[in-house]
């Protein structure tokens, strides 16, 4: 590829810690992943004026240089390639998932079983749904070529409030608020067993480990006893704090369960699931952190739901509380 003028962009706080190849997929969504890997090797995409391995982890405000030819190609493909077609039955249902909407923010009540963000293994995701409903067609009049942007993530099997930004300034503000922990999220869950204390705070750092070809978050104190291969540096563990309160306890088919309210003070990957398993009360239906006996479940799906998200509105500063009704699977 002929070398062209470069465009410099700085890493948004929401991508701090992400790999450069993942950032590139997000920035150039219409360029094949294999091509992005090649551009990283050849230096067509650089980090802080240096070539970078695809696995390089980014820091906030790292400078990424992209040859303008790649950006032009990405935009050309967006213009001339057909949009991903989401089945009509999903799009019809998706319109009912919208629980809040203004000129700056959109909120969905995400169903369990749909990924927050698209990827090679996802045929449908919430960012694809949001793009179809609120993408370039509606935003062209408001803010140029900016498309709706996912503000945070929920695990695929977790349901509940999921926020999107409609403007660049809103995206930046929400990213900063999530980073500064000024957004409060409340979850509900049904877990196995009865917690020792009716309410409490789990303050246990988490570290990402390799697990059966994927990733699993583990409390740092467990590393030396349960995860010997490969060796892990416990100093890389991330602080994680989860508050919980038992709402009610019940028994079914001879097993003990608890309905609990949860407020995560930090937002680590799989934080609630890992912390509840750590105190001996894994989320029902969570077969990564919980009981592998699939007969020991109440209903289909994982019993974890983001009930509400509260924040100071990025545009008006008004306190905003967005609530998603409890799903039917919690009616026990």
Residue pairs with C-beta under 8 A, 6 or more apart in sequence:
1 42
1 44
1 67
1 69
2 69
3 67
4 67
4 68
4 69
5 67
5 68
6 65
6 66
6 67
6 68
7 65
7 66
7 67
7 68
7 71
8 63
8 64
8 65
9 27
9 63
9 64
9 66
10 61
10 62
10 63
10 64
11 23
11 58
11 59
11 60
11 61
11 62
11 63
11 64
12 60
12 171
12 172
12 175
13 60
13 175
13 176
13 179
14 151
14 171
14 175
14 178
14 179
15 22
15 23
15 26
15 58
16 58
16 59
16 60
16 179
17 57
17 58
17 59
18 57
18 58
19 54
19 55
19 56
19 57
19 58
20 40
20 45
20 47
20 52
20 53
20 54
20 55
20 56
20 57
20 58
20 64
21 33
21 36
21 37
21 40
21 54
21 55
23 58
23 64
24 31
24 36
24 39
24 40
24 45
25 33
25 36
27 64
27 66
27 74
28 36
28 66
28 70
28 71
28 74
29 74
29 78
30 73
30 74
30 75
30 77
30 78
30 81
31 39
31 70
31 73
31 74
31 77
33 120
36 45
37 54
39 45
39 67
39 70
40 51
40 52
40 53
40 54
41 51
43 51
44 66
44 67
44 70
45 52
45 64
45 65
45 66
45 67
45 70
46 52
46 64
46 65
47 56
47 58
47 62
47 63
47 64
47 65
48 62
48 63
49 63
49 65
58 64
75 145
83 132
84 128
86 94
86 124
86 128
86 129
86 132
87 124
90 124
90 129
91 129
91 132
91 133
94 108
94 129
94 132
94 133
95 133
97 108
97 109
97 110
97 111
97 129
98 106
98 107
98 108
98 133
99 107
99 108
99 109
99 161
99 322
99 323
99 324
100 106
100 107
100 320
100 322
101 107
102 315
103 142
103 166
103 167
103 315
104 165
104 166
104 167
104 170
104 313
104 314
104 315
105 163
105 164
105 165
105 166
105 170
105 174
105 313
105 314
105 320
106 130
106 134
106 148
106 163
106 164
106 166
107 161
107 162
107 163
107 164
107 309
107 322
108 126
108 129
108 130
108 161
108 162
108 164
109 159
109 160
109 161
109 162
109 324
109 325
110 116
110 126
110 154
110 158
110 159
110 160
110 161
110 162
110 306
111 159
111 327
112 156
112 157
112 158
112 159
112 301
112 302
112 327
112 329
113 156
113 157
113 301
114 124
114 125
114 126
114 129
114 156
115 122
115 124
115 125
115 126
115 156
116 125
116 126
116 127
116 150
116 153
116 154
116 155
116 156
116 162
117 125
117 126
117 127
117 150
117 153
118 125
118 127
118 128
119 125
126 150
126 162
127 148
127 150
127 164
130 148
130 150
130 164
131 147
131 148
134 148
134 164
134 166
135 147
135 148
136 145
136 147
139 145
139 146
139 147
139 148
139 166
142 166
142 167
143 166
143 167
143 168
146 167
146 168
148 164
148 165
148 166
149 164
149 165
149 171
150 162
150 163
150 164
151 163
151 164
151 165
151 171
151 174
151 175
151 178
152 162
152 163
152 174
152 178
152 267
153 162
154 160
154 162
154 306
155 270
155 273
155 302
155 304
157 285
157 286
157 301
157 302
157 304
158 302
158 304
158 305
158 306
159 301
159 304
159 305
159 306
159 324
159 327
160 187
160 305
160 306
160 307
160 324
161 185
161 306
161 307
161 308
161 309
161 322
161 323
161 324
162 306
163 174
163 309
163 322
165 171
165 174
165 314
169 314
170 314
170 315
173 314
174 183
174 311
174 314
177 183
177 311
177 312
177 314
178 267
181 265
181 266
181 267
182 311
182 312
183 309
183 310
183 311
184 263
184 309
184 310
184 311
185 263
185 264
185 267
185 306
185 308
185 309
185 310
186 261
186 262
186 263
186 306
186 307
186 308
186 309
186 310
187 261
187 262
187 263
187 264
187 272
187 304
187 305
187 306
187 307
188 247
188 259
188 260
188 261
188 262
188 304
188 305
188 307
188 326
188 330
189 259
189 260
189 262
189 272
189 276
189 283
189 284
189 303
189 304
189 305
190 257
190 258
190 259
190 260
190 283
190 284
190 298
190 303
190 330
190 332
191 257
191 258
191 260
191 276
191 281
191 282
191 283
191 284
191 303
192 255
192 256
192 257
192 281
192 282
192 283
192 284
192 290
192 291
192 296
193 256
193 257
193 258
193 280
193 281
194 246
194 249
194 256
194 258
194 281
195 244
195 246
195 258
195 260
195 279
195 280
195 281
196 279
196 280
198 245
198 246
199 243
199 244
199 245
199 246
200 243
200 244
201 241
201 242
201 243
201 244
202 240
202 241
202 242
202 243
202 244
202 275
202 276
202 278
202 279
203 239
203 240
203 241
204 219
204 220
204 221
204 240
204 275
204 278
205 219
205 220
205 237
205 238
205 239
205 240
206 217
206 218
206 219
206 220
206 237
206 238
206 240
206 268
206 269
206 270
206 271
206 274
206 275
207 217
207 218
207 219
207 220
207 223
207 232
207 234
207 236
207 237
207 238
208 215
208 216
208 217
208 218
208 269
209 215
209 216
209 217
209 218
209 223
209 227
209 232
210 216
210 230
211 288
215 269
216 270
216 274
216 288
216 289
217 268
217 269
217 270
217 271
217 273
217 274
218 226
218 227
218 274
219 274
219 275
219 278
220 234
220 237
222 278
223 232
223 234
224 234
238 266
238 268
239 266
240 266
240 268
240 271
240 274
240 275
241 264
241 265
241 266
242 262
242 263
242 264
242 265
242 266
242 271
242 272
242 275
242 276
243 262
243 263
243 264
243 265
244 260
244 261
244 262
244 263
244 276
245 260
245 261
245 262
246 258
246 259
246 260
247 258
247 259
247 260
247 261
248 258
248 259
249 256
249 257
249 258
249 259
250 256
250 257
250 258
250 259
250 332
251 257
252 298
252 332
255 296
257 284
257 298
258 281
259 330
260 281
261 307
262 272
262 276
264 271
264 272
268 274
270 288
270 289
272 283
272 304
273 282
273 283
273 286
273 288
273 289
273 290
273 304
274 289
276 282
276 283
276 289
277 283
277 286
277 289
277 290
282 289
282 290
282 291
283 289
283 290
283 302
283 303
283 304
284 290
284 297
284 298
284 302
284 303
285 297
285 298
285 299
285 300
285 301
285 302
285 303
286 302
286 304
287 294
298 329
298 332
299 329
299 332
300 329
301 329
303 329
303 330
305 324
305 326
305 327
305 330
306 324
307 323
307 324
307 326
308 321
308 322
308 323
308 324
309 321
309 322
310 319
310 320
310 321
310 322
311 319
311 320
312 318
312 319
312 320
313 319
313 320
